[in-house]
Amino acid sequence: MTTIGIIGAGNIGSQLARLAVQHGHQVVIANSRGPETLADLVAELGDQARAATRDEAAAAGEVVVVTVPLAAIDTIPSEPLVGKVVIDTNNYYWERDGHIAALDDESTTTAELLQDHLPGARVVKAFNHIGAADLTGHATPAGTPDRRALVVASDDAEAKQVTADLIDEFGFDVVDAGPLAEGWRIQRDTPGYGPRLTADQLREALQAATR
């Protein structure tokens, strides 16, 4: 059993909290508005979950999910995340986030931006190319024919494996996209972004991605 910190309680964060609790993990979840605003979600999740501040969620989690709008990554506490596996679910929507030059010219990726903000953390890109409802709706046991696959990308092999094991436990096969810099292959408007794909199909979609 792992304690999973979740910073961001929107659609993806809430669904990951549900999956974590279903699989026996403890969840400490935070949002930008304060723990008291998460009372309904925590009541639904039960005794394995509690609401907290962002600093508390970062400190409590053995694995921490950052699932906040891109413009908010500067608010993620750095010190409590040193040495920890940090899962980045984010995507760049300039219409929402405002234009970011380094993303517009594709000289970096969203996960690399988070890694730059959290130099001591072990950032893994995951859960960014699946709709929130599909996280619970498409989850199936290992060995299920045509099981849906999800991507991981990271510069840290151990962190990548920890995340891959969690994804498999949550109900999905895993495809390794390589280092964080290759995360662009699964960003918005690429072939793998959104559709339900098996592992083989997802590998083909990664190869087919173009900038």
C-alpha positions, 0 to 999 in steps of 0.5 A: 500500500502506497500513500499517493499525494494528488495535487489538483482535484479536477476531473483527472485528479478525482478519478485517479484518487478513485482508482487509488482507493479502489486498489487499497492505497491511501490518498492525500488530495489537495486543490487551490481552494483549500481542504474544506472544499473537498469534503464531498469527494473525501466523503465519497472516497472513504477512510483511505482519503483525506483532504490537505493543503498542497504542501501537505499532499506533497509531503505525505505522498510517496508518489505524488501526482501533479494535475493542475493547469499549466499556469499553476505549476509554479505553485507546486512546492519543491522542497517536499518533492525532492527524491520523490516520483512525481507524475505529470498529467498536464497538457498545453492548451494555449487557449487556457494557459496563455502562450508559452514560447518554449512550448510554442516552438517545441523546444521543451515539453510540459513535463520538462517544465515541471522537472525544471521547477522541481529539480530534485524530483523524479518526474514521469509523464503519464495519464495525459492522453486519456479522458477522465471518465475513461480512467475508470471506464476503460480499466481492465485486469492484466491479460484482458484481450485488447487492453487499453495502453497508456504511455510513460516517459521519464529520465529516471528509469526507477521512477518510470517503473514505479509509475508503470506498475501503478498504471498496470495495477489501475487497469492498463498496459504500459508503453515506454515512450522514452525520456521526458523530451519524447513526451511531445509524441503523446501531446495534444493533436498527436495520433495517440492523444485521446483514442483507446489504443492497445499497446501495439497500436499506441507504439505505432501512434508514437512513431507516427507523431510529427512536430 
